[in-house]
């Protein structure tokens, strides 16, 4: 069990979303220069993937998601090396 917890900690990443809440337009920031962002998924509260976006390998980027209704979502960021981070996002229109 302890090894599983250590593995999860090694593969987890932290990233920033601002502003949050937002209207579908927000800034994504990630600071690990050795492992750049690769993909961003938006997942609804039921676990369905709403949108996916392949990211450029830069630390900070502005993202725009149109057509997504107001509500709470999960943002999942995957890096080039396979690490994953998840944060909650609120969209308000």
Residue frames as qw, qx, qy, qz and C-alpha x, y, z in Angstrom:
[[0.000, 0.887, 0.462, 0.000, 0.00, 0.00, 0.00],
 [0.315, -0.788, 0.103, 0.519, 2.83, 2.39, 0.88],
 [0.405, -0.129, 0.597, 0.680, 4.52, 1.73, -2.48],
 [0.203, 0.638, 0.661, 0.339, 1.26, 2.51, -4.31],
 [0.149, -0.935, -0.237, 0.218, 0.98, 5.83, -2.46],
 [0.386, -0.588, 0.346, 0.621, 4.58, 6.71, -3.35],
 [0.372, 0.192, 0.694, 0.586, 4.00, 5.81, -7.02],
 [0.088, 0.822, 0.545, 0.135, 0.88, 7.98, -7.13],
 [0.251, -0.880, -0.018, 0.403, 2.80, 10.89, -5.64],
 [0.428, -0.331, 0.519, 0.662, 5.63, 10.54, -8.18],
 [0.255, 0.323, 0.718, 0.562, 3.25, 10.49, -11.17],
 [0.004, -0.856, -0.505, 0.116, 0.97, 13.32, -9.95],
 [0.375, 0.241, 0.090, 0.891, 1.50, 16.88, -11.12],
 [0.046, -0.718, -0.438, 0.538, 0.35, 20.30, -9.99],
 [0.258, 0.318, 0.414, 0.813, -0.80, 23.00, -12.39],
 [0.051, 0.406, 0.375, -0.832, -2.71, 26.26, -12.21],
 [0.118, 0.579, 0.669, 0.451, -5.98, 27.46, -13.73],
 [0.087, -0.539, -0.335, 0.768, -6.95, 31.11, -13.55],
 [0.385, -0.268, 0.437, -0.767, -9.39, 32.62, -13.28],
 [0.387, -0.197, -0.894, -0.112, -11.59, 29.97, -11.72],
 [0.594, 0.505, 0.626, -0.025, -14.57, 30.29, -12.09],
 [0.068, -0.355, 0.425, 0.830, -14.45, 31.52, -15.69],
 [0.640, 0.468, 0.135, -0.595, -16.56, 31.69, -18.87],
 [0.921, 0.302, 0.230, 0.083, -14.67, 28.95, -20.76],
 [0.525, 0.708, -0.233, 0.410, -11.56, 31.07, -21.29],
 [0.665, -0.735, 0.129, 0.043, -8.72, 30.61, -18.82],
 [0.269, 0.752, -0.593, 0.105, -4.96, 30.51, -18.39],
 [0.978, -0.176, -0.093, 0.064, -3.15, 27.25, -17.76],
 [0.080, 0.817, -0.539, 0.186, 0.23, 27.31, -16.04],
 [0.983, -0.156, -0.016, 0.092, 2.63, 24.43, -15.44],
 [0.108, -0.926, 0.361, 0.019, 6.19, 24.82, -14.21],
 [0.775, -0.291, 0.517, 0.217, 8.11, 21.57, -14.88],
 [0.328, 0.744, -0.400, -0.423, 10.47, 22.34, -17.78],
 [0.136, -0.339, 0.919, 0.147, 11.61, 18.70, -17.94],
 [0.151, 0.321, 0.933, 0.059, 8.09, 17.36, -18.61],
 [0.168, 0.081, -0.130, -0.974, 5.91, 19.66, -20.69],
 [0.586, 0.292, 0.472, -0.590, 2.09, 19.62, -21.05],
 [0.115, -0.036, 0.863, 0.491, 0.68, 17.35, -23.75],
 [0.267, -0.401, -0.714, -0.507, -3.12, 17.10, -23.44],
 [0.219, -0.003, 0.479, -0.850, -5.99, 18.65, -21.51],
 [0.230, -0.368, -0.854, -0.286, -9.33, 16.90, -21.00],
 [0.369, -0.175, 0.253, -0.877, -12.55, 18.43, -19.70],
 [0.297, -0.198, -0.934, -0.025, -14.71, 15.88, -17.90],
 [0.454, -0.503, -0.135, -0.723, -18.21, 16.50, -16.55],
 [0.434, -0.404, 0.586, -0.552, -19.46, 15.48, -13.11],
 [0.936, 0.060, 0.151, -0.312, -20.80, 12.19, -14.57],
 [0.637, -0.373, 0.600, 0.309, -17.31, 11.23, -15.77],
 [0.696, 0.585, 0.377, 0.180, -17.98, 11.86, -19.46],
 [0.442, -0.214, 0.255, 0.833, -15.26, 13.50, -21.51],
 [0.288, 0.836, 0.329, -0.330, -16.66, 16.78, -22.85],
 [0.451, 0.875, -0.176, 0.007, -13.63, 18.07, -24.71],
 [0.828, -0.268, 0.198, 0.452, -9.96, 17.30, -25.39],
 [0.292, 0.945, -0.143, -0.003, -7.18, 19.59, -26.51],
 [0.848, 0.063, -0.061, 0.523, -3.62, 18.79, -27.52],
 [0.259, -0.939, -0.006, 0.225, -1.38, 21.38, -25.88],
 [0.524, 0.719, -0.318, 0.326, 1.75, 23.14, -27.03],
 [0.802, -0.205, -0.365, 0.426, 4.82, 22.42, -24.94],
 [0.141, 0.537, -0.196, 0.808, 4.92, 25.80, -23.17],
 [0.234, -0.130, -0.743, 0.613, 4.62, 26.53, -19.47],
 [0.193, 0.477, 0.456, -0.726, 1.78, 29.06, -19.72],
 [0.014, 0.154, 0.687, 0.710, -0.99, 29.21, -22.29],
 [0.435, 0.180, 0.259, -0.843, -4.44, 30.72, -22.74],
 [0.067, 0.171, 0.958, 0.219, -7.20, 28.24, -23.55],
 [0.463, 0.123, 0.035, -0.877, -10.70, 28.86, -24.90],
 [0.077, 0.204, 0.974, 0.066, -13.49, 26.29, -24.77],
 [0.398, 0.056, -0.087, -0.911, -16.69, 27.46, -26.47],
 [0.668, -0.082, -0.534, -0.513, -20.02, 25.71, -26.31],
 [0.427, -0.119, -0.828, 0.343, -19.53, 24.23, -22.85],
 [0.391, -0.729, -0.352, -0.438, -22.51, 25.07, -20.60],
 [0.233, -0.650, 0.431, -0.581, -22.21, 26.54, -17.12],
 [0.931, -0.301, -0.146, -0.146, -21.36, 24.01, -14.44],
 [0.466, -0.683, 0.563, 0.028, -18.62, 22.22, -12.56],
 [0.865, 0.430, -0.257, -0.015, -16.08, 20.16, -14.49],
 [0.756, -0.481, 0.316, 0.313, -12.84, 18.30, -13.93],
 [0.437, 0.820, -0.360, -0.080, -9.73, 19.37, -15.85],
 [0.901, -0.243, 0.287, 0.217, -7.21, 16.58, -16.41],
 [0.251, 0.863, -0.414, -0.141, -3.73, 17.60, -17.58],
 [0.957, -0.032, 0.188, 0.220, -1.42, 14.95, -19.04],
 [0.118, -0.826, 0.426, 0.349, 2.28, 15.59, -19.63],
 [0.575, 0.575, -0.543, -0.211, 4.66, 14.27, -22.28],
 [0.164, 0.341, -0.898, 0.223, 6.04, 11.73, -19.77],
 [0.503, -0.291, -0.782, -0.223, 2.58, 10.47, -18.75],
 [0.127, -0.193, -0.639, 0.733, 2.09, 12.31, -15.46],
 [0.192, -0.599, -0.619, -0.470, -1.45, 13.39, -14.67],
 [0.045, -0.128, -0.473, 0.870, -2.98, 16.19, -12.63],
 [0.144, -0.595, -0.720, -0.326, -6.65, 16.92, -11.97],
 [0.021, -0.147, -0.349, 0.925, -8.38, 20.09, -10.81],
 [0.180, 0.665, 0.716, -0.112, -11.97, 21.22, -10.59],
 [0.109, 0.031, 0.267, 0.957, -13.15, 24.01, -12.88],
 [0.222, 0.639, 0.629, -0.383, -16.32, 26.09, -12.74],
 [0.155, 0.203, 0.480, 0.839, -17.68, 27.62, -15.93],
 [0.108, 0.649, 0.534, -0.531, -20.18, 30.47, -15.53],
 [0.250, 0.317, 0.525, 0.749, -21.83, 32.04, -18.58]]
